[in-house]
Amino acid sequence: MTKSSASKWRRLLLDSSVLRLALGLFLIWGIISGQSLAGWLTQSGRVADDIPRQGPVNVVVALDFEPERFHNEQLGSYGVFSGRDGDIKRFRLRNVSQKNLEALSQLVWISRIELLK
């Protein structure tokens, strides 16, 4: 490849819509997968150390904000909702499987998952 053909390709990529398309696709990918990627990267900080790592568990899920109906319904899909734990921001979930516990810990809007005592 000659120097002039290399510069022609570079100019074509930088000056054309190909670069803008690639940046746009990367931005869309970041918006779609960014929240789940952030949840996956930070999941270990949400789960208390005393939660058993086998079998179904009973947990308390803590939020940092006032929950809305969406949050109540979402949390109910991971275990049996059994009321609040003293505060409107703390949910009791019973019979949460290990698979659901891992999925629950990847939600970025959850601040802490503790063992129900």
Sequence and secondary structure as in RCSB ss.txt:
>XXXX:A:sequence
MTKSSASKWRRLLLDSSVLRLALGLFLIWGIISGQSLAGWLTQSGRVADDIPRQGPVNVVVALDFEPERFHNEQL
GSYGVFSGRDGDIKRFRLRNVSQKNLEALSQLVWISRIELLK
>XXXX:A:secstr
  HHHHHHHHHHHHHSHHHHHHHHHHHHHHHHHHHHHHHHHHGGGTB TTS SSS EEEEEE SS   HHHHHHH
HTTSEEEEESSSTTEEEEEEE HHHHHHHHT TT  EEEE  
